[in-house]
């Protein structure tokens, strides 16, 4: 299993697979034959699994790629292996307020603690009151 950041740049190497054959004079080709949701990975003819498109863990947490190695002989022979790739979450979502501006009025005679306002499911409180000299 490979673990990579969801912010791994496109064209980055994830893993390398290798196959061999005892047949003389034939070459091997590699193809992803399954599990490549969104076609975000590619495999080179050297067996390098690379990131093809930007990744997003919030969309897909992991992939189980099925990679076929096929020889060029006649008849052509092949074998398939699986490669699990797990995406590690990154803090890539900027917090956003529902509104650009909030106006809150707090009565002067109120004593802490009091609820002031609630923004994006967060509660803001006044925990103590400053004493003012007259």
C-alpha positions as CSV (number, residue, x, y, z in Angstrom):
1,X,0.0,0.0,0.0
2,X,1.2,3.5,-0.8
3,X,0.1,6.6,1.1
4,X,0.4,9.9,-0.6
5,X,-0.8,13.4,0.2
6,X,-3.9,14.6,-1.6
7,X,-1.8,17.6,-2.6
8,X,0.7,15.5,-4.5
9,X,1.6,17.4,-7.7
10,X,0.5,16.1,-11.1
11,X,3.2,13.9,-12.8
12,X,4.6,12.8,-9.4
13,X,5.8,9.2,-9.0
14,X,3.6,7.2,-6.7
15,X,5.1,3.7,-7.1
16,X,6.8,1.4,-9.6
17,X,5.6,-2.1,-10.6
18,X,7.8,-4.6,-12.3
19,X,7.0,-7.7,-14.3
20,X,9.3,-10.2,-16.0
21,X,9.0,-12.9,-18.6
22,X,11.2,-15.8,-19.6
23,X,10.1,-15.5,-23.2
24,X,12.9,-14.3,-25.4
25,X,12.5,-11.3,-27.7
26,X,9.3,-10.0,-26.2
27,X,8.6,-6.6,-24.5
28,X,6.2,-5.8,-21.7
29,X,3.6,-3.1,-21.6
30,X,1.7,-1.9,-18.5
31,X,-1.9,-0.8,-18.4
32,X,-4.2,0.2,-15.6
33,X,-7.2,-2.1,-16.2
34,X,-9.4,-1.2,-13.1
35,X,-9.9,1.0,-10.1
36,X,-8.7,4.2,-11.6
37,X,-11.7,6.3,-10.5
38,X,-11.7,9.6,-12.5
39,X,-8.6,8.4,-14.4
40,X,-6.3,10.3,-11.9
41,X,-3.4,7.9,-12.3
42,X,-1.4,6.7,-15.3
43,X,1.3,3.9,-15.7
44,X,4.3,4.4,-17.9
45,X,5.8,1.6,-20.0
46,X,8.5,1.5,-17.4
47,X,5.9,0.5,-14.8
48,X,5.9,3.9,-13.0
49,X,2.5,4.8,-11.5
50,X,2.1,8.6,-11.7
51,X,-0.4,11.2,-10.7
52,X,-2.2,12.3,-13.9
53,X,-4.8,14.7,-12.5
54,X,-5.2,16.6,-9.2
55,X,-6.3,14.4,-6.2
56,X,-9.1,15.2,-3.7
57,X,-9.4,13.0,-0.6
58,X,-12.9,14.5,0.1
59,X,-14.0,12.9,-3.2
60,X,-12.1,9.6,-3.1
61,X,-10.1,8.4,0.0
62,X,-8.3,5.5,-1.6
63,X,-7.8,3.7,-4.9
64,X,-7.3,0.0,-5.6
65,X,-5.6,0.0,-9.0
66,X,-5.5,-3.2,-11.1
67,X,-2.4,-3.1,-13.3
68,X,-1.9,-5.5,-16.2
69,X,1.5,-6.5,-17.5
70,X,1.3,-7.9,-21.0
71,X,4.0,-9.3,-23.2
72,X,4.3,-8.8,-27.0
73,X,4.6,-12.5,-27.8
74,X,2.2,-14.7,-29.7
75,X,0.0,-15.7,-28.0
76,X,0.2,-12.7,-25.7
77,X,0.5,-13.5,-22.1
78,X,-0.5,-11.3,-19.2
79,X,-0.7,-11.0,-15.4
80,X,-2.5,-8.5,-13.2
81,X,-1.6,-7.2,-9.8
82,X,-3.3,-4.7,-7.4
83,X,-1.8,-1.6,-5.9
84,X,-3.7,0.2,-3.1
85,X,-3.1,4.0,-2.9
86,X,-4.4,5.8,0.1
87,X,-4.8,9.6,0.1
88,X,-3.7,11.5,3.2
89,X,-5.9,14.5,4.1
90,X,-4.5,18.0,4.0
91,X,-6.0,21.1,5.4
92,X,-7.0,22.5,1.9
93,X,-10.3,24.1,2.6
94,X,-10.2,27.7,3.6
95,X,-12.7,28.6,6.4
96,X,-15.4,30.9,5.1
97,X,-17.9,33.1,6.9
98,X,-21.5,33.0,5.8
99,X,-21.6,36.9,5.7
100,X,-18.8,39.4,5.0
101,X,-19.9,41.6,8.0
102,X,-21.6,40.9,11.3
103,X,-23.1,43.6,13.5
104,X,-23.7,42.6,17.1
105,X,-25.3,44.7,19.9
106,X,-24.6,43.9,23.5
107,X,-26.6,45.7,26.2
108,X,-24.3,47.6,28.6
109,X,-26.0,46.2,31.6
110,X,-25.5,42.6,30.7
111,X,-23.2,40.5,32.8
112,X,-20.8,37.9,31.5
113,X,-21.0,35.2,30.4
114,X,-23.6,36.0,27.7
115,X,-24.1,34.7,24.2
116,X,-23.1,37.4,21.8
117,X,-23.6,35.8,18.4
118,X,-23.2,32.5,16.5
119,X,-21.2,32.3,13.2
120,X,-20.8,29.1,11.2
121,X,-21.9,26.9,14.1
122,X,-19.4,28.6,16.5
123,X,-20.7,30.3,19.6
124,X,-19.0,33.5,20.7
125,X,-19.3,34.5,24.4
126,X,-18.3,37.4,26.6
127,X,-16.6,35.6,29.5
128,X,-15.8,38.6,31.7
129,X,-16.8,42.3,31.9
130,X,-14.4,45.1,32.1
131,X,-15.1,47.5,35.0
132,X,-15.2,51.1,34.0
133,X,-14.5,54.0,36.3
134,X,-17.0,56.9,36.2
